[in-house]
Amino acid sequence: MPYALSDVLAVTERLWPIAGAEPWDAPGLVTGAPGQDIRSIHLVVDAVADSLDEAIEAGADLVIAHHPLLLRGVTTVAETTYKGAVLARLIRSNTALLAAHTNADVVAEGTSAVLADRLGLTGQTPIAASAAPGTGIGRVGVLAEPTTLGRLARAVADVLPATAGGVRVAGDYELPVRTVAVCGGAGDSLLGAPAVKAADVYVTADLRHHPASEAREAHRLGTGPALIDVSHWASEWLWLDTAAAQLREALPDAAVTVSEVRTDPWDFAVIR
């Protein structure tokens, strides 16, 4: 028997409560009717043409995207625009779309916690805690055995899916590291957080020039971490498997799949 979309929404609200989202965020149902049948759910990081085509061609009734399609306001959904075109394709195929963004970041098994687990961090605590125990943005923890910055960067590269940008590092290759802060997705807003400044290294994505440059200089003075900068998409893609497992447990009669489409926006890099 299929589930009603409203039943699935009750599960996603329990797993990733909307109340946990940042005020600027736009999680929740983007398109779909509460009473429509859901037999198949497909998880993606980005609601873009390639990942949504993958879902529709696989016969998914619901796509759960980490990044909201309509995060910023639009004035048209004409099919000459990217957002209008994908919305029209979803509606014509009777495929619902749901976003679980910062509300899926802050939970105990959220994006940063999954990345921290994959890196083997123990004693994890949030970088910026929420009201509920064990929840909040980012994670900081300790490696079971100390390593060097270069070896940790290699381990990060091995854990994440490959992207054109690879893994970039600010700091000495042989720097001893043990305390590691991580934030899946764009994390330079947390560079000044006490838990990040106290860490040996900070692993995150989308580090912009000026914040990264200032953090690098602070690190050289001994007042902040070394930096490992990774792909935004790759840092959050790991969470999809955890989310899929949670949905399979809660909705055993639904088929739940994870996207294999790379939606990192960069196709290749030229390095010299």
Order of alpha helices (4+ residues) and beta strands (2+ residues): beta-alpha-beta-beta-beta-alpha-beta-alpha-beta-alpha-alpha-beta-beta-beta-beta-alpha-beta-beta-alpha-beta-alpha-beta-alpha-beta
